[in-house]
Amino acid sequence: MSQTGSDEFELYDLRVEVIESGKPFVMHAEPGDTFDVIGGMLAVLPFIPAKQRPTHPNDWMTTDTEIASPDPHCGARLRITRLGKRRLRHADYSAVPL
């Protein structure tokens, strides 16, 4: 690729596919399940597990629903809303015994 005066750049669109490894599955997915990553808009991912977990009432993760884009020049804000609690079992999500 040659460098030009353009501000364009390329990213690969990705397909993430569940494949078998010969070991038992713990996650709730089936071989062949997929999701696509289109463009570069994954900045919110680090906040997802933190918002899913119970937090102290005074923790900002409890009260703040909007986060700013990590790009300091971007004015976008992202709202993450807790919809409701769901009870899960460790054994359904981890192969490591308690």
N, C-alpha and C positions, 0 to 999 in steps of 0.2 A: 504494500500500500504506500502511496506517495503522500507526503504531507502537503496540504493546500491551505488556503486561507479560510476554509470552511470550518464551522464549529461542529460538524457532524462527526459521529463515531459509531462504531458498530458493536452490538452485543448479540450474542446468540440467544434466541428463544430456546427454552429448555423444556423437555418433557421428563418428568421424574416418574419412573415406573417401578412398581413393586415386583421383585423377582424372587424366586426361591433360592435358598442357599443350602438346603438340606437340614437346616435346624428348625425347630418348632417356631411358629410365629407367636409373638406376644401382642403386637399391635393389631388393631381391628381393620385389617386390609387383606385383600386377596391378591394372589399373583395376577398380574395384568392390570390392576388398578393404576391409574395415572392422575397426575395433575400437571398443568403447564405453568411455566413462569415466562411471562411475556413482558419484555422491557425490563427496566431497572427499578421497579417500585416495591422493593422488599424491606424497606427501612423499618416498618412496623413490627417485623417478626420478633425482635428481642423483647418486646413488651408483652407479647401474647401470654407466655407462661406466668409472668408476674401478675398480670390481671386475672388469670384464672385461679390463683391461689388465694385463700383467706388472708386478709391483712389486718393489722391493728387499726382500730377506728381513727387513730391520729396519723396513720401512714398516708402519704400523698397518693399512693396507689389506690387507696380506698376512695378518696374524694375526687381526684382529678380524672376526668374522662377524656380530656383532649391532650394530645401531645403535638408538639411542633415537628415539622419535617426536620430531619437532621441536617439538611442543606441550609446553611445560614442565609442564603439568598432566596430561598423559597418561602412564600407566605402560606403554604398549605398547612392545615392542621388536620389531625386524624382523630376521630372520636372512636373510642373503644368502650362499648357499653356492656356491663355485666347483665345478662338476661335472667339468670337463675342458677341455683346450685344443682349439681348433679353428684350423686354418690357413686364412687368408683371403687373397685377392688384392686389392691396391689397386684395380686396374681394375674389379673387380666392385662396388666400393662408392663410387667417385669418378669423376667425369667429368674431373677435373683430372689431366693426365699428371704422372708423377713427374719 
